[in-house]
Amino acid sequence: MNQKMKYYSVDIQVDFEEPRVMPPGKGRERPLRAAGYFRYFYCSDRSKEKAKQQVLDFVRMDEVAPETCRFRCDRIAWMRWLTSIDAIGGGLMSSLTKEMYERRHEYGIWGDSGKQYYVSEADAAADWADRDEYEYEDEEDL
């Protein structure tokens, strides 16, 4: 029995055992202490479970210290009615090119959002407190 290739959207979450300091980057002046990241993929396989496993394997292989991470698939969806690149919303996958989309008939990953880091609630609250304190100091100088 030869099953037809299907297209899947797979959302992965990676939690770090200990926060990692990430250098300042796009839109940030200060480093951040990342608690983990989300990563979104488009891939093709013959079954949902195989698609999920190929993406998880890829993320584990791409991770610098996989033994200090917890990996999980947050969501996997069969893109049953995918007929054009326009059917895929931009958002985090805005890097998806026409060439990548045209490879969707091949087995494997054909779209990757890259790592979208997040911080812990405590670090986010501390960052907001620092910002508020800084803003109040500026107001006093007026």
C-alpha positions in Angstrom: 0.0 0.0 0.0 1.6 3.3 -1.1 0.2 6.2 0.9 0.2 9.7 -0.7 2.6 12.4 0.7 0.8 14.8 3.0 1.8 18.3 4.2 2.0 19.1 7.9 2.5 22.2 10.0 4.4 21.3 13.1 4.9 23.5 16.2 7.8 22.6 18.5 8.6 23.9 22.0 12.0 23.5 23.6 12.4 24.3 27.3 15.9 24.8 28.7 16.9 23.2 32.0 18.6 26.5 33.0 18.0 29.9 31.3 20.6 30.7 28.6 21.9 34.2 28.0 21.2 35.3 24.5 23.1 38.3 23.1 21.2 41.5 22.2 19.6 41.2 18.8 16.8 42.4 16.6 14.8 45.0 18.6 16.7 44.4 21.8 19.4 46.5 23.4 20.1 44.2 26.3 20.8 40.4 26.4 18.0 38.2 27.5 17.8 35.1 29.6 15.9 32.7 27.3 13.9 30.0 29.0 13.4 28.2 25.7 12.1 28.7 22.2 9.3 27.9 19.8 10.1 26.7 16.3 7.6 26.2 13.5 8.0 23.8 10.5 6.3 22.8 7.3 7.1 19.2 6.3 5.9 16.4 4.1 5.5 12.8 5.1 3.1 9.9 4.8 1.7 10.1 8.3 1.2 12.5 11.2 3.4 10.5 13.6 6.3 10.2 11.1 6.1 13.9 10.3 6.2 14.8 14.0 9.2 12.4 14.6 11.2 13.8 11.7 10.8 17.4 13.0 11.6 16.4 16.6 14.7 14.5 15.4 15.8 17.6 13.4 15.4 19.9 16.3 17.3 17.6 18.7 20.2 17.3 16.2 20.2 21.1 15.7 20.3 21.8 19.5 23.8 22.6 21.0 23.0 20.9 24.3 20.0 18.6 23.8 20.6 16.8 27.1 19.7 20.0 28.9 16.4 20.5 27.0 12.8 19.2 27.1 11.4 18.8 23.6 7.7 18.6 22.8 5.4 18.9 19.9 2.8 21.6 20.7 0.7 21.1 17.6 0.7 19.2 14.4 -1.9 19.9 11.7 -2.4 18.2 8.3 -2.6 21.0 5.7 -5.2 19.1 3.7 -6.3 21.8 1.3 -2.9 23.3 0.6 -2.9 24.2 -3.0 -0.8 27.5 -3.2 1.8 29.4 -1.3 -0.9 32.1 -0.7 -2.8 29.6 1.4 -0.1 29.9 4.0 -0.2 33.0 6.2 3.0 35.0 6.6 3.7 35.6 10.3 6.6 33.7 11.6 7.1 31.8 8.4 7.6 34.9 6.3 11.0 33.5 5.3 9.2 30.8 3.2 10.2 31.2 -0.4 8.5 29.9 -3.6 11.4 27.5 -4.1 10.9 26.1 -0.6 7.2 25.7 -1.2 7.8 23.9 -4.5 9.8 21.3 -2.6 6.7 20.3 -0.6 6.2 17.2 -2.7 9.5 15.7 -1.4 9.8 13.9 1.9 11.2 16.1 4.7 11.2 19.7 6.0 10.6 22.5 3.6 9.9 25.4 5.9 11.5 26.5 9.2 10.7 29.6 11.2 14.0 29.5 13.1 14.2 29.8 16.9 11.7 32.2 18.5 13.1 32.6 22.0 11.0 33.4 25.1 11.9 34.3 28.7 10.6 33.2 32.0 7.8 35.1 33.7 10.2 36.2 36.5 12.7 37.6 33.9 9.9 39.3 32.0 8.7 41.0 35.2 12.2 42.1 36.1 12.7 43.5 32.7 9.5 45.5 32.9 10.4 46.7 36.4 13.8 47.9 35.0 12.1 49.7 32.2 9.6 51.5 34.6 12.4 52.5 36.9 14.4 53.9 33.9 11.3 55.8 32.6 10.7 57.4 36.1 14.3 58.5 36.4 14.0 60.2 33.0 10.8 62.0 34.0 12.6 63.4 37.1 15.3 65.0 34.9 12.7 67.1 33.1 
